[in-house]
């Protein structure tokens, strides 16, 4: 079998051309394509995506506010019981209405019960795990791990490592086992199922999600103002910047996108339609 004189873009056949040959200048420029895989976003969808991110940020903030008020006995313990009950109710709502199949929901239920039992058994150990570390180190480490959870949350990390690390560091400052247990369960539910719950809720019930986001943002600003008015103003401006300015920057910068594709791209197999 003689080798073809016309170059073909295939790898499995021996051809009388060098390995870096790509068909010549005419063929090279003919196959040049631009912005093949670029995704263009409109302002509304960008705002909705930022709303999803801010919801997670507000939930983390509310967890820190709840911890500080329980630590300094500013809030009644009944508030913690109410938050714990609300977390269980939201989780049951997720299993019933937002889980794609019932079997998956039952699996989540078994998992949360098992982890609750393990948390109950190991709460005394977790509470005293980092008591020898200074409080300033605990707070700074918790803030760093919480920020890491914002970066890696719902980006393929299945285990809520950074979020739980932040919670465990904080829980060592508490003196009783019961609030430690409740806050640990709330933290695990937030970081393990919060992303899936939030994404499904924003997809299935966008109107309810928008209302929930507004209420959560206003409540987080109000809670932060009890500690520092200046910090609450900064938190408000940060919400405005992320929610309205960042999507605008994204949309305006989309016109500058320019990705090129051509013969230099890696070869990929083309699947047959009848397979």
N, C-alpha and C positions, 0 to 999 in steps of 0.2 A: 504494500500500500504506500503510495507516494504521498509526501507531505504537500498540503495545499500551498499554492503561491500567494493566495489572498489571506491576510491575517484575520484570525477569528478570536474573539474574546472568550476563550475557553482554556482551562488549565490541564485537562486530562489528555490532550493530544500534542504530540511533538510537532513544532512548527519551525521553519527555517528563519527564525527571528531571535534577537537577543531577549533575555529575560525581562529587561526593563522596557521593551518596545510596547507602545500603546496605540499603534495604528497610524502614526504620523501626525503632523500638525493639524491637518484638516479633520481627521477623525477625532483627535484630542479635543479640539474646540467644538466640534459638532455635539459631543456628548456632555458639554459643560451645562450644568443646571444650577440654579440658585434657589435658596430658601425652600428646599424640598420638604424638610421635616420641621420647619419653623411653625410654632403654634402662635397664632395671633389672638390676643385677649381684648375683649371690650371692657369698658370702664365698669359696667355693672357686675360682670363676673369677677373682675379683679377686686372690687369692693367686697363682694360676697366671700371671696377667698380670704381676704384680710379679716373679715368678721369671724371666720372660722378660727383663725390663728389667735385673735384677741380673746375669743371665748376661752381657749385653753389658758391664756395668760391671766385672765381674770380669775379663773378657777384656782390657779396656783396662788395668786395673791390672796384670795379669800381663805385658802388653807393656812397661809402664814398668819393672816389676821386672826383666824380662829385659834391657832396655836398660841399666839401671844396673849390673847385675852384669857384663854384657859390657864396659861402659865401664871399670869399675874392676877388671876381671880377677878378680872373685870366683868366677865359674863357669868351668868348662872350656868351650872352644869347641865341644866335642862336644854340649853341651846345646843350643846354638843350632842345630846340625845336626839334632838330634833334634826340636826344635820345628818346624823347617822341614819335615822329613819328615812329621811328624804333620799339619801344615797341608795338605800335598799329599794325604795319605791321606784326611783329612776332606773335602777338595774333591772327590776322586774318588768318595767315598761319596755326596756330595751329587749329583753328576752321574748316578750309577748308580741310586740308590734314592729320592732326594727330588725330582729334577727331573721335572715333569709329563710331558714328552715327550723322547725321545732326541735329536731335532734340537736342542732347546734346550740340552741337555747338551753336544753337540758344539760348538755355538756358544760356550758358556762355555769349553770346552777350547781352542779356537782363540784366544779372547780372552786367556786367561791365558798361553798360550805367547807370543803377540805382545808382551804387556806385560812378560813376563819378559825377552825379548830386548831390548826398549827399556830396561828397568831395568838390564840388564847393560851396555848401551852408555853410558848416562848416569849410572851410579853415581859415577864420579869427579867429575862436575859437581855432582851432588846433594850429595855428601859435603862439597864445599868451597863450597857455595852461600852459607851463612850463617856462615862461620868468622870473619868480621870482627865479628859481633854478640856481645855479652857473653853469658856462660853463664847468668847470672841472667835476662836477657831471654829467652833461648831457653827456659829451663824454664818461666817464667811464661806465655809465649805458647803453649807446648805444652799446658800444663794448661788454659788458656782454650779452645783449639781442641778439646781432648778433651772438655771439658764441653759445648761446642756440639754435638759429634757425638752426645752422649747425648740432647740435646734434639731434634735433627733427624734422628737415625738412624731409617730406615724410616718416614719421614713424607712420602714423595713425592720426596725428594732422591735422584736416581738416581746421581749422581756422589759418590764419597766424598771431597769436597773438604776438609772440616774435619779428618777423621781423617788423611788423607794429609799435610795441612799440619803437623799435630802431629808425625807421623813424620819428615818432612823436616827440621823444625827440630832434632829430637833427633839425627838421623843425622849432622849436621854436626859433632857432638862426637867422632865415632869417627875413628880414624886409619887404618883399613885398609878396603879396598874389599870384601873378601869378607863380613864381618859386615854391612856397610852394605847390600849387595845382598840378603842373606838376610832382614834385618829389613825392608827395603823391600817385598819380596814378601809377607812375612807380614802387614805392615800393610795392603797393598792388598787381600789376600784377606780379611782381617778386616773391613775397612770396605766393600768392594764386594760381597762375597757373604755376609758374616756374618749380616746381618739376614734374608735369604731362607733361608739354611741353618737359622738358629735357629728361625724361624717355622714352616718346614716340619717340622723335627724335633719341635718341641713339638706340632704338629698330628697327625703320623703316629705318632710314638712318644712319647707323653706320659710313660710310666713311665721309659724310658731318659733322657728329658730331665730328669726330676726327679732321678734318680741322678747324672747329669752335673752338674747345678747344685750339688748338695750337695758333690760332690767338688771342683768348681772353687772354690766358696766357701771350703771348708776349706783348700784349697791356697793360695788368695790370702791368707787370714788368716795362714797359716804363713809365707809369703814376706814379708809386710809386717812380721811380728814380728822378722825378722832385721835390719830397719832400726830399728824402734822398737816397743817393747812397748805404749806408750801409744797409738800410732797403730793398732796391730792391735786393741786393745780398742775404740777408736772405730769402726773398720771393722766389728767384730762387732756393736756396738750399732746401727750404721747399717743393717746387714742385717736385724736383728730388727725395727727400726722400719719399714723399707720393706716387709718381707715379711709382717708380722703386724698392725702398728698401722695403717698406711695403708689396707689393704683394709677393716679394721674401721671406720675413719672414713668411707670411701666408702659402705659399706653403711648405716651409721647416718644419714648425711646424705641418703640417697636419699629418705627420707620427706618431706623439705622441698622436693623438686622440684615446681615448679608452672609449667608453660608453657601459655600460652593461645593458641588458634587460632580464627579466625573470619573474617567477611567482610573484615576489613582485611588479610588475607594477600594476597600477590601471586597473581594469576591464573596458573594453569598449565594447559597443554592436556591434555585427556584423550584418550589414544589409544584408538582403536576396537579391540575384541577380535578382529575379523576381519582386521585388518591385520598 
